[in-house]
Amino acid sequence: MNWIVIVIVAFLVLILAQMSVKIVNQYEAGVVFRLGRLSGTRLPGLRFIIPFVERMRKVDTRVLTLDVPSQDIMTRDNVTAMVNAVVYFRVVHPEASVIEVYDHRLATYQICQTSLRSVLGRSELDELLSQRERLNEGLQRVIDELTDPWGVKVSAVEIKDVQLPSSVQRAMAAQAEAERERRAKIVHAEGELQASERLAEAGRVIAQEPTTLQLRYLQTLSQIAGDGSSHLVFPLPVQMLGPFTAAEEREQHPDS
């Protein structure tokens, strides 16, 4: 009979020892409640609590990632898009994360979904595609303000992907093609303008120095002769025909 009592007492002692000894990991914080009231937070290491009187709830304080699935977004310029994001957050106040909210992960997830739709819905499509960094900062600020009472710190929000309807993609492709054509025409027109300015400048130089025209004429002859073609086009200045035309006029009008 005594052996049975000893075994029972030893079993109870082991159970009480197991219930009173808690190990808090380095990345955790132990929030302790005594008779339902907050008693404090235990740091990492071997910790003891009073069985049946105190209860410990461990909170992970590492940086966690939350993948927000694609959400239907209606932009300010009435364009529908599918946007997903990833959120990085961590618990900075373990007591608040246990007392102020039932499940801080689920609550943060819901806040991220609603904030993604509301914040991006105030932006236009061009901003959504070209100003992601500014939108990421705005999302991080809004979500962090909402989760701050729960002891949750949102460190970063990154928009991962933006999916557009096929009709919008075709319209954007046509717009980009038109923009490229416009730039090409502008570059071509600027080239023509510069060429015309250079030609006008060359004409003024040639008008001031007639010798320049003769040198250019000889250079043109040299280029034509070096082509190796069976046909040779010989450019002849009009000034060289002056004596022949004058003689012909004198023959036709001897009295003049």
ABEGO torsion letter per residue (X at the ends): XAAAAAAAAAAAAAAAAAAABBBBBAABBBBBBBGGBBAEBBBBEBBBBBBGABBBBBBBABBBBBBBBBBBBBBAAGBBBBBBBBBBBBBABAAAAAAABABAAAAAAAAAAAAAAAAAAABBAAAAAABAAAAAAAAAAAAAAAAAAAGBBBABBBBABBBBBAAAAAAAAAAAAAAAAAAAAAAAAAAAAAAAAAAAAAAAAAAABAAAAAAAAAAAAAAAAAAGBABBBBBBBAAAAAAAAAAAAAAABAAX
